[in-house]
Amino acid sequence: MELPLVVIGAGPQGLAAGAHLVERGLELVVLEAGASAGAAVAEWGHVRLFSPWSELVDPASERLLAAAGWERPHQAYPTGAEWVERYLAPLAEALGRRVRYRSRVAGVARKGRDLSVDSGRAGQPFSVQVSHADGREEQIEAKAVIDASGTWASPAPAGAHGLPALGGGSGSQCGIALP
């Protein structure tokens, strides 16, 4: 059995990646921490996008959806909620059982490898540790992993080197307790 590709996140990028993988005939699993497709987008659903539908619909996604009779909306600039309802949710539905909701990725590593054992790392499959909302935990072996989890819930620090900006706080936002 061929290992699946794991896509982390069922937002616009993760679902589009899923459509491209389906189009290529590859096995995949999309893991979404939220309860539905586009969960992060839904948090700012009242906001109107600056891009028209023609720029918000991925070509492979549109082909997958068109097979089910979907047509791209004609309204010029949707809100986030409209984007979810009229595109992301139908796309996730088209991907079907490949999308798993309330499945939070706790970690990704190479099988049998860690910081002290890295010989042959590139030849090993990925091991994806998943925590489900019902308390179950799961390890998924994967051929590859695409991280499309986005930054809405965990934005990058504003400073240099991936660190908080100097004078911007105690550093506790990165999980380090400073004296």
FENURFEN-V680017 format. One line per field, one symbol per residue. ss: DSSP state (H for helix, E for strand, C for the rest). phi: phi as a letter, one per 40 degrees, with the letter a starting at -180 (. if undefined). psi: psi as a letter, one per 40 degrees, with the letter a starting at -180 (. if undefined). A space follows every 50 residues. Layout:
# FENURFEN-V680017
ss: ???
phi: ???
psi: ???
This chain:
# FENURFEN-V680017
ss: CCCEEEEECCCHHHHHHHHHHHHCCCCEEEECCCCCCCHHHHHCCCCECC CCHHHHCCHHHHHHHHCCCCCCCCCCCCEHHHHHHHHHHHHHHHHHHHEE CCEEEEEEEECCCCCCCCCCHHHCCEEEEEEECCCCEEEEEEEEEEECCC CCCCCCCCCHHHCCCCCCCCCHHHCCCCC
phi: .ccccbbchbcdccccddccccccgccabbbbcccacgdccccbcccccc bcdcbbbcdccccccccbgcbcccdcbccdccccccbccccccccgcccb cfbcccabacdgbaccbbcgdcccccbbcbbcccgcbabbcbcabbcbcg bdcaccccccggbccdgcicgccbgbcbc
psi: hhiihhhhhfaddddddddddddefiiihhhhdieiifdddddfdehhie iiddeehhdddddddddeeiihiehdhiiddddddeddddddddebedhh ifghhdihihheiadegeheddeiiihhhhhideeiiihhhidihhhfea edegiiieaieeiiiheeaeeeeeehhi.
